[in-house]
Amino acid sequence: MRIVRSLVIAATLTSLAGAAFAQDAGKAAIGARQALMKMQAYYLGQLGMMAQGKVPYDAKAATIAANGLEAISSVDFATLFPQGSDNAADPQTKALPAIWTSMDDFVSKYADLHKASLTLQAQAGNGLDALKANFGPVAGTCGACHKEYRAAN
Ligand code: HEC
């Protein structure tokens, strides 16, 4: 009897620890993906300032920023969105539940960003016109995903 009771207690503790772990894992993933997004915005912002003529074009700086975008957009995006890390479950995130019902589309929108980043990476150092021509398509992929999968506020 005592053995049964301690087995029950052990099982309960294990599942509680499992739930806590899942919650921590969700929080860690939310922090990681928001940091990753901030880096995207950092590099995109630098390129945008040059494309809009707010800072002088600099081939080296443009290449560094475009390299950054390409690197960040090549991570496995889906694994940063574990089940239960949506904004209905956790107020820290703006990730809409639609992500989990349309995961293939969500992941393909991140692949669109990576594809556009590869072109920008190849062209960013080739002068202001080349930067301008390839900046818009990258920025467009950010908005296309946010519109459907990120809460407005
Ligand atoms: C495939 C979808 C997708 C693409 C592409 C994407 N984002 Fe996001 N972004 C998200 C989601 C989802 C969130 C909300 C994340 C959260 O709060 O957990 C987000 C959040 C953000 C945030 C807020 C981060 C924070 O601190 O809360 C910024 C800034 C951002 N994105 C910038 C960008 C930029 C710049 C690009 C393009 C270079 C981009 N994103 C491309 C899905 C995407």
Boltz pocket constraint, residues with backbone or C-beta under 6 A from the ligand:
constraints:
  - pocket:
      binder: B
      contacts: [[A, 30], [A, 33], [A, 34], [A, 35], [A, 37], [A, 38], [A, 40], [A, 41], [A, 42], [A, 44], [A, 85], [A, 92], [A, 93], [A, 94], [A, 95], [A, 96], [A, 106], [A, 107], [A, 109], [A, 110], [A, 113], [A, 138], [A, 139], [A, 141], [A, 142], [A, 143], [A, 145], [A, 146], [A, 149], [A, 150]]
      max_distance: 6.0
